């Protein structure tokens, strides 16, 4: 049993940490929270546009860099916003989705899912995604609440130091007149990557990488719980939920040996909740729509040209489904079938 001295010490340390957090979040990093020095800081944009969105895109980096609201609006007549962000955790998704649902007449949510959406482990990967999320919140109360609910005590020191560094950079940019208006004013949440990386697979490389790796297959229990909470929240509100897997590069798809396992999990959830699920890695004209030379930033993310093409294809599928048309013919029935066609094209068969 701990002594009274140990108890007092523990209480003292806890109070010191709390005081430090309160001081830093309210003072030292004020510039960071009130100026848009970083690409993901869109709180002012969302606040100013609140009340106008009927469609939200919710995801992590693949949704963030792959789905263009302006294209959906043009194609579908919607008023959409992409609330996704790099490394966004499931808890982060839930919190921001709940906030935007409370202040917008949303009837559709496009929920981006990937090979690691449900299998990521927050404790293992560290606080980076939640640091971004903290920078997207627009009130003192929200930041304090999110800080204590999302970060582990062992991370407090590193997170606070990181916030101070970001505030210093914000101050430096502000001093030099280098802070720019968020691109989200025009893109409605989407942040473009413009320079592609040539992801072309040669026959030699294909033979070297084919099925040499695998993704994590076991869903993380905490993520599963939050996923169900989000689905139930949207179901209660009568919102149309569309689960979407964005295009990945051929190199990534052909390297992994077990993608069907985790993607089947999403398909099962879609069936359970009676919602739509579209895996665009199974799209039949995938290779012509998303050229390996020009469509990708890296193995798992699209550049702007690829994102525009994909967003138009997504809008096409949504429009067809709304009209009661059968969209299944646009997709291969399995990863094995899709791989067969990819490999044949790479080998020139």
Secondary structure as UniProt FT lines:
FT   HELIX           4..23
FT   HELIX           24..28
FT   HELIX           30..34
FT   TURN            39..40
FT   HELIX           43..49
FT   TURN            50..51
FT   STRAND          55..58
FT   HELIX           61..64
FT   TURN            65..66
FT   HELIX           69..76
FT   STRAND          80..82
FT   TURN            86..87
FT   HELIX           90..103
FT   STRAND          108..112
FT   TURN            115..119
FT   HELIX           122..125
FT   HELIX           128..134
FT   TURN            135..136
FT   HELIX           140..150
FT   HELIX           153..155
FT   HELIX           156..175
FT   TURN            176..177
FT   HELIX           184..187
FT   TURN            188..189
FT   HELIX           203..209
FT   TURN            210..211
FT   HELIX           221..236
FT   TURN            237..238
FT   STRAND          240..245
FT   HELIX           250..255
FT   HELIX           259..273
FT   STRAND          276..279
FT   HELIX           280..282
FT   TURN            284..285
FT   HELIX           286..289
FT   TURN            292..294
FT   HELIX           304..322
FT   TURN            323..324
FT   HELIX           328..330
FT   HELIX           335..346
FT   TURN            347..348
//
